[in-house]
Amino acid sequence: MEIEHKIIGSTRIMGIIGNPVEHSISPQLHNTISKHLGIDAVYVPFKVEKQDLENATKGMRALNAVGFNVTVPYKKDVMKYIDENSKEALLMGAVNTVKCFEGRLFGYNTDADGFARSFKEETGVGFSGKTIAVIGAGGAARAIVVKLAMEGAKKIYIINRTVSKAVELAEIVNNNMGKIAFYCGDRESGSEFVDFEAYTDSDIIINTTSIGMHPNVDESPVPENIRLKSSQIVYDVIYNPDKTKLLKQAEENGCKCVNGLGMLFYQGITAYEIWTGVRLKEDFLTELYKNFQGILTK
Ligand code: NDP
């Protein structure tokens, strides 16, 4: 009989709480990093029912976990059980990463950081001084819009099916970071801009909705009659399929296109770096990303 040495007396826990969690690729991602770095930790998925969220969160602290991720549907609800949420997470209204440190829980949002890292990595372009159209006003949009504002975007247009949610999101930005966000809608509804103007005026167009996601691969959030320009960068947070209808439209018009795979990858990388204080090296990340592309798109 061979003695198993992977988990020993000093091994600490990392994990993810959510419901469902069975599909999560985070265990493979984080356990691979720990193995590579020789860090004595194990990352485990925890399916948590709504009524157990408080106990599960406090339990992670009681069990001396290194930290944990939080996924759907608890990114907002978990915040009330955290001792200190970052300013960014408070503005984004969601926490997806918690660090346990000296008996206290610290909440962060790495979705936006993952988005920004992947965008810059793949385009070589930052957000400072840029005019950006964001389609959607849900959870992903809020994280991204706040990040864009924090990183110095000049103007952000928010286009959403439910205009009242776009109005709310624009207010969050404008009340906290100066008036740079504008919701789009009919002129009759009091909107300063219509969708068409936002698409035409923007350097960068970001889809944060689920339109075009598998199995609805023939749908695009940008109407066919909008002619995208080759100077525009189009980012779609969707990664399944890897090329959405929107990205195909954009590619046909010569735009630089990026899908959401890098965002998914880097939100996990940033979480790991927060927990351990280790900044992962670029060559390791490049190799890891290549190896994980297959798993991430399953
Ligand atoms: P939410 O439910 O919070 O928001 C959904 C958004 O999509 C809303 O703006 C909603 O508009 C809009 N929407 C959905 N269906 C339609 C439709 N048929 N027509 C028009 N608008 C529609 O979801 P999230 O923000 O959490 O997630 C959105 C997408 O982002 C998902 O596809 C998710 O997989 C992806 N995502 C990717 C990540 C990554 O790492 N790459 C990370 C997080 C999310 P309305 O307000 O009118 O309902």
Residues whose N, C-alpha, C, O or C-beta is under 5 A from the ligand:
A	BS01	NDP	G136 A137 G138 G139 A140 A141 N160 R161 T162 K165 T208 T209 S210 M213 V237 G260 L261 M263 L264
